[in-house]
């Protein structure tokens, strides 16, 4: 088993937010290498944990790490949680964790094609599930306007149009098939000053990864499905790593906790809606200085938690 397959972020804070009960039923919908799963399962006695991940590499790693604990592993996308719970005959769940985004292992394994660093040149892939359309397919098939929209919407890239134009012009002469081909092309498509403010390919690679994996659509589906699987008093904890994800989680949690939605001019409530949840964390929890020293990738992590009532 590979050491430090994936370093779990905000581990202690997540365990506190979930308030793990020894006899409870829990689901880690993004098991990765099993870091969070191991910590949760280690606190169980008669309870059980379902460790889910869409990446077959992660499931293999987690399965080995968790083999002596009360854990079942399932390869699936987290948006499929309702089907998983139904198939296993689970009536309600005491806690669910979603750790959104790319794992350290995926970033650090060159062949997966997630990295824009020169030392990790590889086929332009970015598929978390290792199935379906690749980033190279998107770069080859999408028109200029569609590419620009993706880079701007999912990467908040201000030079999205010039980068998209450069890609379309380049691919007319030669296909763009590797991470370094794309990274170098992006560098050439932006002003020199922009290249000095951080790696110019970062936002485009993020946008492509989100598009390849349908991350925001799956997150939206997964939040609703996971909350629906909770028992009364069950908790949903979500860790995000960029503003698009965090914004969605914040708004969805607020919706779960909102009661009457009647227009303010109505003298009495006619909708009959009552809050379905309450916030466990009023503000997102961030990594401590100590964790930042150990794991710099935790810098952008935000933890939010809601309880079903």
Phi and psi in degrees as GROMACS dihedral restraints (atoms count N, CA, C in turn):
[ dihedral_restraints ]
;  ai    aj    ak    al  type     phi  dphi    fc
    3     4     5     6     1   -73.1    20    10
    4     5     6     7     1   132.7    20    10
    6     7     8     9     1   -73.3    20    10
    7     8     9    10     1   140.6    20    10
    9    10    11    12     1    54.2    20    10
   10    11    12    13     1    45.6    20    10
   12    13    14    15     1   -51.3    20    10
   13    14    15    16     1   -45.2    20    10
   15    16    17    18     1  -155.5    20    10
   16    17    18    19     1   125.4    20    10
   18    19    20    21     1   -83.8    20    10
   19    20    21    22     1   116.8    20    10
   21    22    23    24     1   -68.7    20    10
   22    23    24    25     1   130.4    20    10
   24    25    26    27     1   -92.1    20    10
   25    26    27    28     1   153.1    20    10
   27    28    29    30     1    48.3    20    10
   28    29    30    31     1    42.1    20    10
   30    31    32    33     1   -63.3    20    10
   31    32    33    34     1   -54.8    20    10
   33    34    35    36     1   -62.7    20    10
   34    35    36    37     1   -39.6    20    10
   36    37    38    39     1   -65.2    20    10
   37    38    39    40     1   -36.8    20    10
   39    40    41    42     1   -68.0    20    10
   40    41    42    43     1   -43.6    20    10
   42    43    44    45     1   -62.2    20    10
   43    44    45    46     1   -39.1    20    10
   45    46    47    48     1   -65.3    20    10
   46    47    48    49     1   -43.2    20    10
   48    49    50    51     1   -64.0    20    10
   49    50    51    52     1   -40.5    20    10
   51    52    53    54     1   -74.3    20    10
   52    53    54    55     1   -22.8    20    10
   54    55    56    57     1    49.9    20    10
   55    56    57    58     1    61.0    20    10
   57    58    59    60     1   -61.8    20    10
   58    59    60    61     1   127.5    20    10
   60    61    62    63     1   -99.8    20    10
   61    62    63    64     1   137.4    20    10
   63    64    65    66     1   -57.2    20    10
   64    65    66    67     1   -28.4    20    10
   66    67    68    69     1  -105.0    20    10
   67    68    69    70     1    15.0    20    10
   69    70    71    72     1   -85.7    20    10
   70    71    72    73     1   168.0    20    10
   72    73    74    75     1  -110.3    20    10
   73    74    75    76     1   125.7    20    10
   75    76    77    78     1  -130.6    20    10
   76    77    78    79     1   154.2    20    10
   78    79    80    81     1  -131.5    20    10
   79    80    81    82     1   126.0    20    10
   81    82    83    84     1  -101.6    20    10
   82    83    84    85     1   105.7    20    10
   84    85    86    87     1   -80.9    20    10
   85    86    87    88     1    -5.9    20    10
   87    88    89    90     1  -137.5    20    10
   88    89    90    91     1    68.9    20    10
   90    91    92    93     1   -62.5    20    10
   91    92    93    94     1   -31.0    20    10
   93    94    95    96     1    54.6    20    10
   94    95    96    97     1  -131.2    20    10
   96    97    98    99     1   -83.9    20    10
   97    98    99   100     1     1.0    20    10
   99   100   101   102     1    96.8    20    10
  100   101   102   103     1    12.5    20    10
  102   103   104   105     1   -62.1    20    10
  103   104   105   106     1   -56.7    20    10
  105   106   107   108     1   -64.4    20    10
  106   107   108   109     1   -41.3    20    10
  108   109   110   111     1   -59.0    20    10
  109   110   111   112     1   -43.7    20    10
  111   112   113   114     1   -61.1    20    10
  112   113   114   115     1   -43.8    20    10
  114   115   116   117     1   -66.0    20    10
  115   116   117   118     1   -40.1    20    10
  117   118   119   120     1   -67.7    20    10
  118   119   120   121     1   -49.8    20    10
  120   121   122   123     1   -64.2    20    10
  121   122   123   124     1   -30.6    20    10
  123   124   125   126     1   -66.6    20    10
  124   125   126   127     1   -18.1    20    10
  126   127   128   129     1   -94.6    20    10
  127   128   129   130     1     0.8    20    10
  129   130   131   132     1   -95.4    20    10
  130   131   132   133     1   148.4    20    10
  132   133   134   135     1  -116.0    20    10
  133   134   135   136     1   -76.1    20    10
  135   136   137   138     1   -93.5    20    10
  136   137   138   139     1    -1.0    20    10
  138   139   140   141     1   -81.1    20    10
  139   140   141   142     1  -177.2    20    10
  141   142   143   144     1  -148.7    20    10
  142   143   144   145     1   158.2    20    10
  144   145   146   147     1  -126.6    20    10
  145   146   147   148     1   136.9    20    10
  147   148   149   150     1  -105.9    20    10
  148   149   150   151     1   117.5    20    10
  150   151   152   153     1  -102.0    20    10
  151   152   153   154     1   117.1    20    10
  153   154   155   156     1  -117.3    20    10
  154   155   156   157     1   140.2    20    10
  156   157   158   159     1  -159.1    20    10
  157   158   159   160     1   145.4    20    10
  159   160   161   162     1   -83.2    20    10
  160   161   162   163     1   -15.0    20    10
  162   163   164   165     1   -88.3    20    10
  163   164   165   166     1   117.5    20    10
  165   166   167   168     1   -61.1    20    10
  166   167   168   169     1   -31.1    20    10
  168   169   170   171     1   -63.0    20    10
  169   170   171   172     1   -41.9    20    10
  171   172   173   174     1   -65.8    20    10
  172   173   174   175     1   -41.6    20    10
  174   175   176   177     1   -63.5    20    10
  175   176   177   178     1   -40.5    20    10
  177   178   179   180     1   -63.4    20    10
  178   179   180   181     1   -43.8    20    10
  180   181   182   183     1   -66.2    20    10
  181   182   183   184     1   -46.3    20    10
  183   184   185   186     1   -64.1    20    10
  184   185   186   187     1   -39.1    20    10
  186   187   188   189     1   -59.2    20    10
  187   188   189   190     1   -39.8    20    10
  189   190   191   192     1   -69.9    20    10
  190   191   192   193     1   -41.5    20    10
  192   193   194   195     1   -70.7    20    10
  193   194   195   196     1   -29.0    20    10
  195   196   197   198     1  -106.2    20    10
  196   197   198   199     1     9.2    20    10
  198   199   200   201     1   -62.0    20    10
  199   200   201   202     1   -26.9    20    10
  201   202   203   204     1   -97.9    20    10
  202   203   204   205     1    13.2    20    10
  204   205   206   207     1  -116.9    20    10
  205   206   207   208     1   164.7    20    10
  207   208   209   210     1   -75.7    20    10
  208   209   210   211     1    70.6    20    10
  210   211   212   213     1  -132.1    20    10
  211   212   213   214     1   139.9    20    10
  213   214   215   216     1  -116.4    20    10
  214   215   216   217     1   135.0    20    10
  216   217   218   219     1  -102.3    20    10
  217   218   219   220     1   143.6    20    10
  219   220   221   222     1  -138.0    20    10
  220   221   222   223     1   129.1    20    10
  222   223   224   225     1   -90.7    20    10
  223   224   225   226     1   112.6    20    10
  225   226   227   228     1  -169.9    20    10
  226   227   228   229     1   162.9    20    10
  228   229   230   231     1   -78.5    20    10
  229   230   231   232     1   147.5    20    10
  231   232   233   234     1   -63.6    20    10
  232   233   234   235     1   -19.8    20    10
  234   235   236   237     1   -69.4    20    10
  235   236   237   238     1   -13.2    20    10
  237   238   239   240     1   -92.6    20    10
  238   239   240   241     1    13.9    20    10
  240   241   242   243     1   -59.0    20    10
  241   242   243   244     1   -37.8    20    10
  243   244   245   246     1   -62.0    20    10
  244   245   246   247     1   -41.4    20    10
  246   247   248   249     1   -66.2    20    10
  247   248   249   250     1   -37.5    20    10
  249   250   251   252     1   -63.5    20    10
  250   251   252   253     1   -47.9    20    10
  252   253   254   255     1   -61.2    20    10
  253   254   255   256     1   -43.4    20    10
  255   256   257   258     1   -64.2    20    10
  256   257   258   259     1   -44.2    20    10
  258   259   260   261     1   -63.5    20    10
  259   260   261   262     1   -34.8    20    10
  261   262   263   264     1   -85.2    20    10
  262   263   264   265     1    -3.5    20    10
  264   265   266   267     1    72.3    20    10
  265   266   267   268     1    26.2    20    10
  267   268   269   270     1   -86.7    20    10
  268   269   270   271     1   126.3    20    10
  270   271   272   273     1   -82.2    20    10
  271   272   273   274     1   -35.3    20    10
  273   274   275   276     1  -160.8    20    10
  274   275   276   277     1   157.1    20    10
  276   277   278   279     1  -120.6    20    10
  277   278   279   280     1   139.7    20    10
  279   280   281   282     1   -83.9    20    10
  280   281   282   283     1   -21.6    20    10
  282   283   284   285     1  -167.0    20    10
  283   284   285   286     1   142.3    20    10
  285   286   287   288     1  -134.1    20    10
  286   287   288   289     1   136.7    20    10
  288   289   290   291     1  -117.1    20    10
  289   290   291   292     1   136.5    20    10
  291   292   293   294     1  -128.6    20    10
  292   293   294   295     1   117.4    20    10
  294   295   296   297     1  -111.2    20    10
  295   296   297   298     1    97.3    20    10
  297   298   299   300     1   -83.1    20    10
  298   299   300   301     1   144.2    20    10
  300   301   302   303     1   110.4    20    10
  301   302   303   304     1  -170.9    20    10
  303   304   305   306     1   -81.1    20    10
  304   305   306   307     1   142.2    20    10
  306   307   308   309     1   -87.0    20    10
  307   308   309   310     1   164.1    20    10
  309   310   311   312     1   -59.3    20    10
  310   311   312   313     1   -40.1    20    10
  312   313   314   315     1   -63.2    20    10
  313   314   315   316     1   -43.8    20    10
  315   316   317   318     1   -63.2    20    10
  316   317   318   319     1   -41.5    20    10
  318   319   320   321     1   -65.1    20    10
  319   320   321   322     1   -38.3    20    10
  321   322   323   324     1   -89.5    20    10
  322   323   324   325     1    -5.6    20    10
  324   325   326   327     1   -97.9    20    10
  325   326   327   328     1   105.2    20    10
  327   328   329   330     1   -55.3    20    10
  328   329   330   331     1   -39.9    20    10
  330   331   332   333     1   -64.6    20    10
  331   332   333   334     1   -16.3    20    10
  333   334   335   336     1   -78.1    20    10
  334   335   336   337     1   -15.7    20    10
  336   337   338   339     1    73.6    20    10
  337   338   339   340     1    26.7    20    10
  339   340   341   342     1   -91.4    20    10
  340   341   342   343     1   -21.0    20    10
  342   343   344   345     1   -96.4    20    10
  343   344   345   346     1   142.9    20    10
  345   346   347   348     1  -100.0    20    10
  346   347   348   349     1     6.7    20    10
  348   349   350   351     1   -77.8    20    10
  349   350   351   352     1   143.5    20    10
  351   352   353   354     1   -61.0    20    10
  352   353   354   355     1   -32.7    20    10
  354   355   356   357     1   -74.8    20    10
  355   356   357   358     1    -4.0    20    10
  357   358   359   360     1  -125.5    20    10
  358   359   360   361     1    40.2    20    10
  360   361   362   363     1   -60.8    20    10
  361   362   363   364     1   133.9    20    10
  363   364   365   366     1  -162.0    20    10
  364   365   366   367     1   167.9    20    10
  366   367   368   369     1   -56.2    20    10
  367   368   369   370     1   142.7    20    10
  369   370   371   372     1   -78.4    20    10
  370   371   372   373     1    91.5    20    10
  372   373   374   375     1  -110.2    20    10
  373   374   375   376     1   -81.8    20    10
  375   376   377   378     1    73.1    20    10
  376   377   378   379     1    14.2    20    10
  378   379   380   381     1   -84.0    20    10
  379   380   381   382     1   119.6    20    10
  381   382   383   384     1   -69.5    20    10
  382   383   384   385     1   -37.4    20    10
  384   385   386   387     1   -83.6    20    10
  385   386   387   388     1   -10.9    20    10
  387   388   389   390     1    65.8    20    10
  388   389   390   391     1    20.9    20    10
  390   391   392   393     1  -133.4    20    10
  391   392   393   394     1   154.4    20    10
  393   394   395   396     1    91.4    20    10
  394   395   396   397     1  -161.9    20    10
  396   397   398   399     1   -70.1    20    10
  397   398   399   400     1   137.4    20    10
  399   400   401   402     1   -96.6    20    10
  400   401   402   403     1   171.1    20    10
  402   403   404   405     1   -63.5    20    10
  403   404   405   406     1   -35.5    20    10
  405   406   407   408     1   -61.7    20    10
  406   407   408   409     1   -37.7    20    10
  408   409   410   411     1   -62.8    20    10
  409   410   411   412     1   -42.8    20    10
  411   412   413   414     1   -64.2    20    10
  412   413   414   415     1   -45.9    20    10
  414   415   416   417     1   -60.4    20    10
  415   416   417   418     1   -33.9    20    10
  417   418   419   420     1   -81.6    20    10
  418   419   420   421     1   -29.1    20    10
  420   421   422   423     1  -107.0    20    10
  421   422   423   424     1   -30.9    20    10
  423   424   425   426     1   -73.9    20    10
  424   425   426   427     1   144.3    20    10
  426   427   428   429     1   -77.2    20    10
  427   428   429   430     1   172.5    20    10
  429   430   431   432     1   -58.9    20    10
  430   431   432   433     1   -44.9    20    10
  432   433   434   435     1   -63.9    20    10
  433   434   435   436     1   -40.8    20    10
  435   436   437   438     1   -66.3    20    10
  436   437   438   439     1   -42.0    20    10
  438   439   440   441     1   -61.7    20    10
  439   440   441   442     1   -46.0    20    10
  441   442   443   444     1   -61.2    20    10
  442   443   444   445     1   -41.3    20    10
  444   445   446   447     1   -62.9    20    10
  445   446   447   448     1   -41.9    20    10
  447   448   449   450     1   -63.9    20    10
  448   449   450   451     1   -46.6    20    10
  450   451   452   453     1   -62.2    20    10
  451   452   453   454     1   -36.8    20    10
  453   454   455   456     1   -78.3    20    10
  454   455   456   457     1   -43.8    20    10
  456   457   458   459     1   -70.5    20    10
  457   458   459   460     1   -45.3    20    10
  459   460   461   462     1   -98.3    20    10
  460   461   462   463     1   -18.2    20    10
  462   463   464   465     1  -115.2    20    10
  463   464   465   466     1    -9.7    20    10
  465   466   467   468     1    52.2    20    10
  466   467   468   469     1    42.0    20    10
  468   469   470   471     1   -88.3    20    10
  469   470   471   472     1   116.5    20    10
  471   472   473   474     1   -74.4    20    10
  472   473   474   475     1   -18.3    20    10
  474   475   476   477     1  -102.5    20    10
  475   476   477   478     1    31.3    20    10
  477   478   479   480     1   -59.2    20    10
  478   479   480   481     1   -38.9    20    10
  480   481   482   483     1   -71.3    20    10
  481   482   483   484     1   -42.0    20    10
  483   484   485   486     1   -68.6    20    10
  484   485   486   487     1   -34.9    20    10
  486   487   488   489     1   -68.1    20    10
  487   488   489   490     1   -43.6    20    10
  489   490   491   492     1   -62.6    20    10
  490   491   492   493     1   -41.0    20    10
  492   493   494   495     1   -62.4    20    10
  493   494   495   496     1   -42.3    20    10
  495   496   497   498     1   -64.4    20    10
  496   497   498   499     1   -39.0    20    10
  498   499   500   501     1   -63.8    20    10
  499   500   501   502     1   -46.9    20    10
  501   502   503   504     1   -63.7    20    10
  502   503   504   505     1   -40.5    20    10
  504   505   506   507     1   -65.6    20    10
  505   506   507   508     1   -41.8    20    10
  507   508   509   510     1   -66.6    20    10
  508   509   510   511     1   -43.4    20    10
  510   511   512   513     1   -71.0    20    10
  511   512   513   514     1   -14.1    20    10
  513   514   515   516     1   -68.9    20    10
  514   515   516   517     1   -22.6    20    10
  516   517   518   519     1  -101.4    20    10
  517   518   519   520     1   -34.1    20    10
  519   520   521   522     1  -157.0    20    10
  520   521   522   523     1   141.7    20    10
  522   523   524   525     1   -68.1    20    10
  523   524   525   526     1   149.8    20    10
  525   526   527   528     1  -102.4    20    10
  526   527   528   529     1   106.8    20    10
  528   529   530   531     1  -122.0    20    10
  529   530   531   532     1   -11.6    20    10
  531   532   533   534     1  -124.2    20    10
  532   533   534   535     1   161.9    20    10
  534   535   536   537     1   -63.4    20    10
  535   536   537   538     1   -37.7    20    10
  537   538   539   540     1   -74.2    20    10
  538   539   540   541     1   -33.3    20    10
  540   541   542   543     1   -57.2    20    10
  541   542   543   544     1   -48.7    20    10
  543   544   545   546     1   -68.8    20    10
  544   545   546   547     1   -43.7    20    10
  546   547   548   549     1   -60.0    20    10
  547   548   549   550     1   -45.5    20    10
  549   550   551   552     1   -64.2    20    10
  550   551   552   553     1   -38.5    20    10
  552   553   554   555     1   -65.8    20    10
  553   554   555   556     1   -39.0    20    10
  555   556   557   558     1   -63.9    20    10
  556   557   558   559     1   -43.6    20    10
  558   559   560   561     1   -56.5    20    10
  559   560   561   562     1   -40.5    20    10
  561   562   563   564     1   -75.0    20    10
  562   563   564   565     1   -12.8    20    10
  564   565   566   567     1   -98.0    20    10
  565   566   567   568     1    -3.1    20    10
  567   568   569   570     1  -122.5    20    10
  568   569   570   571     1   158.8    20    10
  570   571   572   573     1   -62.2    20    10
  571   572   573   574     1   153.0    20    10
  573   574   575   576     1   -58.7    20    10
  574   575   576   577     1   -38.3    20    10
  576   577   578   579     1   -63.0    20    10
  577   578   579   580     1   -35.4    20    10
  579   580   581   582     1   -68.0    20    10
  580   581   582   583     1   -35.0    20    10
  582   583   584   585     1   -66.5    20    10
  583   584   585   586     1   -25.1    20    10
  585   586   587   588     1   -85.0    20    10
  586   587   588   589     1    -9.9    20    10
  588   589   590   591     1   -94.2    20    10
  589   590   591   592     1    10.7    20    10
  591   592   593   594     1   137.1    20    10
  592   593   594   595     1   167.3    20    10
  594   595   596   597     1   -64.2    20    10
  595   596   597   598     1   121.9    20    10
  597   598   599   600     1   -67.8    20    10
  598   599   600   601     1   -15.2    20    10
  600   601   602   603     1   -90.1    20    10
  601   602   603   604     1    -9.4    20    10
  603   604   605   606     1   -56.3    20    10
  604   605   606   607     1   -48.8    20    10
  606   607   608   609     1   -71.1    20    10
  607   608   609   610     1   -36.8    20    10
  609   610   611   612     1   -66.9    20    10
  610   611   612   613     1   -41.9    20    10
  612   613   614   615     1   -64.2    20    10
  613   614   615   616     1   -39.4    20    10
  615   616   617   618     1   -60.8    20    10
  616   617   618   619     1   -46.0    20    10
  618   619   620   621     1   -62.5    20    10
  619   620   621   622     1   -42.9    20    10
  621   622   623   624     1   -63.8    20    10
  622   623   624   625     1   -42.0    20    10
  624   625   626   627     1   -61.1    20    10
  625   626   627   628     1   -42.6    20    10
  627   628   629   630     1   -64.3    20    10
  628   629   630   631     1   -41.8    20    10
  630   631   632   633     1   -67.6    20    10
  631   632   633   634     1   -45.4    20    10
  633   634   635   636     1   -57.0    20    10
  634   635   636   637     1   -44.0    20    10
  636   637   638   639     1   -97.1    20    10
  637   638   639   640     1     1.1    20    10
  639   640   641   642     1    55.3    20    10
  640   641   642   643     1    41.1    20    10
  642   643   644   645     1   -62.5    20    10
  643   644   645   646     1   -43.0    20    10
  645   646   647   648     1   -72.4    20    10
  646   647   648   649     1   -35.8    20    10
  648   649   650   651     1   -64.9    20    10
  649   650   651   652     1   -44.3    20    10
  651   652   653   654     1   -66.2    20    10
  652   653   654   655     1   -35.8    20    10
  654   655   656   657     1   -64.7    20    10
  655   656   657   658     1   -45.3    20    10
  657   658   659   660     1   -59.1    20    10
  658   659   660   661     1   -47.0    20    10
  660   661   662   663     1   -64.7    20    10
  661   662   663   664     1   -41.7    20    10
  663   664   665   666     1   -66.7    20    10
  664   665   666   667     1   -38.2    20    10
  666   667   668   669     1   -62.0    20    10
  667   668   669   670     1   -47.3    20    10
  669   670   671   672     1   -64.5    20    10
  670   671   672   673     1   -45.1    20    10
  672   673   674   675     1   -65.3    20    10
  673   674   675   676     1   -43.1    20    10
  675   676   677   678     1   -65.0    20    10
  676   677   678   679     1   -44.8    20    10
  678   679   680   681     1   -61.7    20    10
  679   680   681   682     1   -37.3    20    10
  681   682   683   684     1   -67.3    20    10
  682   683   684   685     1   -22.4    20    10
  684   685   686   687     1   -85.3    20    10
  685   686   687   688     1   -11.0    20    10
  687   688   689   690     1   -73.5    20    10
  688   689   690   691     1   144.3    20    10
  690   691   692   693     1   -74.5    20    10
  691   692   693   694     1   163.8    20    10
  693   694   695   696     1   -59.1    20    10
  694   695   696   697     1   128.4    20    10
  696   697   698   699     1    87.9    20    10
  697   698   699   700     1    -5.6    20    10
  699   700   701   702     1   -73.7    20    10
  700   701   702   703     1   153.5    20    10
  702   703   704   705     1  -123.1    20    10
  703   704   705   706     1   141.9    20    10
  705   706   707   708     1  -113.2    20    10
  706   707   708   709     1   117.8    20    10
  708   709   710   711     1  -111.3    20    10
  709   710   711   712     1   132.6    20    10
  711   712   713   714     1  -130.2    20    10
  712   713   714   715     1   130.0    20    10
  714   715   716   717     1  -109.7    20    10
  715   716   717   718     1   124.9    20    10
  717   718   719   720     1  -118.6    20    10
  718   719   720   721     1   165.7    20    10
  720   721   722   723     1  -130.0    20    10
  721   722   723   724     1    -2.7    20    10
  723   724   725   726     1  -149.3    20    10
  724   725   726   727     1   165.9    20    10
  726   727   728   729     1   -62.8    20    10
  727   728   729   730     1   -33.9    20    10
  729   730   731   732     1   -62.6    20    10
  730   731   732   733     1   -44.4    20    10
  732   733   734   735     1   -66.2    20    10
  733   734   735   736     1   -49.5    20    10
  735   736   737   738     1   -61.4    20    10
  736   737   738   739     1   -39.0    20    10
  738   739   740   741     1   -61.7    20    10
  739   740   741   742     1   -42.6    20    10
  741   742   743   744     1   -64.3    20    10
  742   743   744   745     1   -44.6    20    10
  744   745   746   747     1   -63.0    20    10
  745   746   747   748     1   -45.8    20    10
  747   748   749   750     1   -57.8    20    10
  748   749   750   751     1   -46.6    20    10
  750   751   752   753     1   -69.4    20    10
  751   752   753   754     1   -38.7    20    10
  753   754   755   756     1   -68.2    20    10
  754   755   756   757     1   -41.1    20    10
  756   757   758   759     1   -62.2    20    10
  757   758   759   760     1   -40.2    20    10
  759   760   761   762     1   -61.6    20    10
  760   761   762   763     1   -39.3    20    10
  762   763   764   765     1   -64.9    20    10
  763   764   765   766     1   -41.2    20    10
  765   766   767   768     1   -59.2    20    10
  766   767   768   769     1   -32.0    20    10
  768   769   770   771     1   -96.7    20    10
  769   770   771   772     1     5.7    20    10
  771   772   773   774     1   -93.6    20    10
  772   773   774   775     1   135.2    20    10
  774   775   776   777     1   -92.3    20    10
  775   776   777   778     1  -119.5    20    10
  777   778   779   780     1   -55.8    20    10
  778   779   780   781     1   132.6    20    10
  780   781   782   783     1  -115.9    20    10
  781   782   783   784     1    18.0    20    10
  783   784   785   786     1   -66.7    20    10
  784   785   786   787     1   150.1    20    10
  786   787   788   789     1   -56.7    20    10
  787   788   789   790     1   145.3    20    10
  789   790   791   792     1   -60.7    20    10
  790   791   792   793     1   -22.6    20    10
  792   793   794   795     1   -79.3    20    10
  793   794   795   796     1    -9.5    20    10
  795   796   797   798     1   -70.7    20    10
  796   797   798   799     1   130.4    20    10
  798   799   800   801     1   -69.3    20    10
  799   800   801   802     1   -31.7    20    10
  801   802   803   804     1  -135.8    20    10
  802   803   804   805     1   160.4    20    10
  804   805   806   807     1   -73.6    20    10
  805   806   807   808     1   131.5    20    10
  807   808   809   810     1  -117.7    20    10
  808   809   810   811     1   -10.2    20    10
  810   811   812   813     1   -81.0    20    10
  811   812   813   814     1   -28.0    20    10
  813   814   815   816     1    71.9    20    10
  814   815   816   817     1    11.0    20    10
  816   817   818   819     1   -79.4    20    10
  817   818   819   820     1   135.2    20    10
  819   820   821   822     1  -121.5    20    10
  820   821   822   823     1   156.3    20    10
  822   823   824   825     1   -59.3    20    10
  823   824   825   826     1   139.5    20    10
  825   826   827   828     1   -97.4    20    10
  826   827   828   829     1   -13.6    20    10
  828   829   830   831     1  -148.9    20    10
  829   830   831   832     1   171.5    20    10
  831   832   833   834     1  -137.5    20    10
  832   833   834   835     1   142.4    20    10
  834   835   836   837     1   -71.2    20    10
  835   836   837   838     1   129.5    20    10
  837   838   839   840     1   -83.9    20    10
  838   839   840   841     1   -34.1    20    10
  840   841   842   843     1  -118.7    20    10
  841   842   843   844     1   114.3    20    10
  843   844   845   846     1   -67.9    20    10
  844   845   846   847     1   -33.1    20    10
  846   847   848   849     1  -126.8    20    10
  847   848   849   850     1   153.1    20    10
  849   850   851   852     1   -65.1    20    10
  850   851   852   853     1   143.9    20    10
  852   853   854   855     1   -88.4    20    10
  853   854   855   856     1   133.7    20    10
  855   856   857   858     1  -110.3    20    10
  856   857   858   859     1   164.1    20    10
  858   859   860   861     1   -67.6    20    10
  859   860   861   862     1   143.1    20    10
  861   862   863   864     1   -74.7    20    10
  862   863   864   865     1   165.7    20    10
  864   865   866   867     1   -60.7    20    10
  865   866   867   868     1   -37.0    20    10
  867   868   869   870     1   -63.6    20    10
  868   869   870   871     1   -43.4    20    10
  870   871   872   873     1   -66.7    20    10
  871   872   873   874     1   -37.9    20    10
  873   874   875   876     1   -61.0    20    10
  874   875   876   877     1   -36.3    20    10
  876   877   878   879     1   -67.2    20    10
  877   878   879   880     1   -37.9    20    10
  879   880   881   882     1   -78.5    20    10
  880   881   882   883     1   -41.0    20    10
  882   883   884   885     1  -136.9    20    10
  883   884   885   886     1    89.6    20    10
  885   886   887   888     1   -57.7    20    10
  886   887   888   889     1   -24.6    20    10
  888   889   890   891     1   -68.9    20    10
  889   890   891   892     1   -10.3    20    10
  891   892   893   894     1   -80.6    20    10
  892   893   894   895     1    -3.4    20    10
  894   895   896   897     1   -57.3    20    10
  895   896   897   898     1   -38.3    20    10
  897   898   899   900     1   -96.4    20    10
  898   899   900   901     1     4.2    20    10
  900   901   902   903     1   -72.1    20    10
  901   902   903   904     1   139.0    20    10
  903   904   905   906     1  -133.9    20    10
  904   905   906   907     1   130.8    20    10
  906   907   908   909     1  -107.9    20    10
  907   908   909   910     1   129.6    20    10
  909   910   911   912     1  -127.0    20    10
  910   911   912   913     1   152.2    20    10
  912   913   914   915     1  -146.6    20    10
  913   914   915   916     1   138.0    20    10
  915   916   917   918     1  -131.5    20    10
  916   917   918   919     1   148.2    20    10
  918   919   920   921     1  -114.5    20    10
  919   920   921   922     1   136.4    20    10
  921   922   923   924     1   -80.4    20    10
  922   923   924   925     1   135.6    20    10
